[in-house]
Amino acid sequence: MPETALSELKAQLVQHYHWLRQYGCNDSHSGNASLRWHNQIWVTPTGCCADTLTPEMLVLCDIEGQIGEGASLDAPLHIATYQHNPAAKAVIHSHGPHAIAMTMSGEDFIPQDFEGQFYFPKVPVISIDYAEYVEKSPVAVAQGLSGHKVVIVRGHGVYACAETINLAYKWSCSVELSAKTAWLAAQL
């Protein structure tokens, strides 16, 4: 029975990762996602194509920091997020263009729309120099997600964690729609 549940979760993660591509929150090879199963962390592989990813391609890591061969460059960030957020069972990283564009200044994002204000009155924006991203992002993002559903790394993308894959996906999509609404409002 536990293997069946894990298989279903892996299939869900891949489906939600496909949807991020399908609905414009990622390009063909951007973003990454993971799920936590007890002490196991299953992460999308580095450089994977969202259009062809299958559950069998997910890479096994663990909560203690062991990173499986071929795991996403963000695997340490996913692990740190689970370490800082024990209730989290999923982490999704997306590249929603409006969320990125609306936060290039480095200022926290304050949604203007009703739904955005309800879900996240403030979305912290984390500024990390490109050259220091791999070193500094795991702790910075994990700490940000300790107090918020979503954080944005300036110029890079959205990170969301939640108790379910679907909820992390919802937060990723919701912040993108809030940013798109803010962008449209700014054009008036």
C-alpha positions as CSV (number, residue, x, y, z in Angstrom):
1,M,0.0,0.0,0.0
2,P,2.7,2.6,0.8
3,E,4.4,2.1,-2.6
4,T,1.0,2.7,-4.3
5,A,0.6,6.0,-2.4
6,L,4.1,7.1,-3.3
7,S,3.5,6.2,-7.0
8,E,0.4,8.3,-7.0
9,L,2.2,11.3,-5.4
10,K,5.0,11.1,-8.0
11,A,2.4,11.0,-10.8
12,Q,0.7,14.0,-9.3
13,L,4.0,16.0,-9.0
14,V,4.7,15.3,-12.7
15,Q,1.2,16.3,-13.7
16,H,1.4,19.6,-11.8
17,Y,4.9,20.2,-13.3
18,H,3.4,19.6,-16.8
19,W,0.6,22.1,-16.0
20,L,3.2,24.8,-15.0
21,R,4.5,24.5,-18.5
22,Q,1.1,24.2,-20.2
23,Y,-0.2,27.4,-18.6
24,G,2.9,29.6,-19.1
25,C,4.4,29.6,-15.6
26,N,7.5,27.7,-16.9
27,D,9.2,27.2,-20.3
28,S,10.1,23.8,-21.6
29,H,13.1,23.3,-19.3
30,S,12.7,25.7,-16.4
31,G,11.6,25.4,-12.8
32,N,11.6,22.3,-10.6
33,A,9.4,20.6,-8.1
34,S,9.7,18.0,-5.3
35,L,7.6,16.0,-2.9
36,R,8.4,14.7,0.6
37,W,7.6,11.1,1.4
38,H,8.6,10.4,5.0
39,N,12.4,11.0,4.9
40,Q,12.6,10.8,1.1
41,I,12.6,13.8,-1.1
42,W,11.8,13.2,-4.7
43,V,13.0,16.0,-7.0
44,T,12.8,16.7,-10.7
45,P,16.0,16.0,-12.5
46,T,18.3,18.8,-13.6
47,G,17.6,20.1,-17.1
48,C,14.5,18.0,-17.5
49,C,11.9,18.8,-20.1
50,A,8.5,19.5,-18.6
51,D,6.9,18.0,-21.8
52,T,8.5,14.6,-21.5
53,L,9.1,14.2,-17.7
54,T,7.7,10.9,-16.2
55,P,7.4,9.8,-12.6
56,E,10.3,7.3,-13.1
57,M,12.6,10.2,-13.9
58,L,12.3,11.8,-10.4
59,V,15.5,11.7,-8.4
60,L,15.6,10.4,-4.8
61,C,17.2,12.6,-2.2
62,D,16.7,12.6,1.6
63,I,15.8,15.0,4.4
64,E,19.3,14.6,5.9
65,G,20.8,16.3,2.7
66,Q,21.8,13.3,0.6
67,I,21.3,14.4,-3.1
68,G,20.7,11.8,-5.7
69,E,22.7,11.8,-9.0
70,G,21.1,14.1,-11.6
71,A,18.8,16.0,-9.2
72,S,17.9,19.6,-9.9
73,L,20.5,22.2,-9.1
74,D,17.9,23.4,-6.6
75,A,17.7,20.1,-4.7
76,P,19.6,21.6,-1.7
77,L,17.0,24.4,-1.6
78,H,14.2,21.8,-1.6
79,I,15.8,19.9,1.2
80,A,16.4,23.0,3.3
81,T,12.8,24.0,2.8
82,Y,11.5,20.7,4.1
83,Q,14.0,21.0,7.0
84,H,12.7,24.5,7.9
85,N,9.0,23.6,7.3
86,P,8.2,20.1,8.7
87,A,4.6,20.3,7.6
88,A,5.5,20.9,4.0
89,K,5.1,17.9,1.6
90,A,5.6,19.7,-1.7
91,V,7.8,22.5,-3.1
92,I,7.3,24.1,-6.5
93,H,9.6,26.5,-8.3
94,S,8.1,28.3,-11.3
95,H,9.1,31.2,-13.5
96,G,5.9,33.1,-13.9
97,P,6.8,36.1,-16.1
98,H,4.5,38.6,-14.5
99,A,5.7,37.7,-10.9
100,I,9.3,38.0,-12.0
101,A,8.7,41.3,-13.9
102,M,6.7,42.9,-11.1
103,T,9.4,42.2,-8.6
104,M,12.6,43.2,-10.5
105,S,12.9,46.2,-8.2
106,G,13.6,43.9,-5.3
107,E,10.6,45.3,-3.3
108,D,8.2,42.9,-1.7
109,F,5.1,42.2,-3.8
110,I,1.8,43.4,-2.4
111,P,-1.1,41.9,-4.4
112,Q,-3.7,44.4,-5.4
113,D,-6.5,41.9,-6.2
114,F,-8.9,40.5,-3.7
115,E,-7.7,36.8,-4.0
116,G,-4.1,37.7,-3.8
117,Q,-4.6,39.9,-0.7
118,F,-6.6,37.0,0.9
119,Y,-3.9,34.3,0.2
120,F,-0.8,36.4,0.7
121,P,-1.0,40.0,1.7
122,K,2.8,40.3,1.2
123,V,5.1,38.2,-0.9
124,P,8.7,38.6,0.2
125,V,11.2,39.2,-2.6
126,I,14.7,37.8,-2.0
127,S,17.7,39.4,-3.8
128,I,20.6,37.1,-4.4
129,D,23.5,37.8,-6.7
130,Y,23.6,35.3,-9.6
131,A,27.2,34.3,-8.7
132,E,26.0,33.4,-5.1
133,Y,22.7,31.8,-5.9
134,V,23.7,28.2,-5.4
135,E,25.4,28.9,-2.1
136,K,22.9,31.3,-0.6
137,S,19.5,30.4,-2.0
138,P,18.8,27.2,0.1
139,V,18.8,29.0,3.4
140,A,17.3,32.3,2.2
141,V,14.4,30.6,0.4
142,A,13.8,28.0,3.2
143,Q,13.7,30.8,5.8
144,G,11.4,32.9,3.7
145,L,9.0,30.0,3.2
146,S,8.9,29.4,7.0
147,G,6.7,32.4,7.4
148,H,5.1,32.8,3.9
149,K,3.3,30.5,1.4
150,V,5.4,32.0,-1.5
151,V,8.6,33.9,-1.9
152,I,10.1,35.3,-5.1
153,V,13.8,35.4,-5.9
154,R,14.3,38.7,-7.8
155,G,14.9,38.1,-11.4
156,H,14.6,34.3,-11.1
157,G,11.2,33.0,-10.0
158,V,8.6,31.9,-7.5
159,Y,9.0,29.3,-4.8
160,A,6.0,27.8,-3.0
161,C,5.7,25.1,-0.4
162,A,2.6,23.5,1.1
163,E,1.1,20.4,2.7
164,T,0.0,19.1,-0.7
165,I,1.3,19.2,-4.2
166,N,-2.0,20.8,-5.4
167,L,-1.8,23.5,-2.8
168,A,1.8,24.4,-3.7
169,Y,0.7,24.6,-7.3
170,K,-2.2,26.8,-6.3
171,W,0.1,29.2,-4.6
172,S,2.4,29.4,-7.6
173,C,-0.4,30.0,-10.0
174,S,-2.2,32.5,-7.7
175,V,0.8,34.7,-7.2
176,E,1.3,34.7,-11.0
177,L,-2.3,35.8,-11.6
178,S,-2.0,38.5,-8.9
179,A,1.2,39.8,-10.6
180,K,-0.5,39.7,-14.0
181,T,-3.5,41.7,-12.6
182,A,-1.1,44.2,-11.1
183,W,0.8,44.5,-14.4
184,L,-2.5,45.1,-16.3
185,A,-3.7,47.6,-13.8
186,A,-0.4,49.5,-14.2
187,Q,-1.1,49.8,-17.9
188,L,-4.3,51.8,-17.3
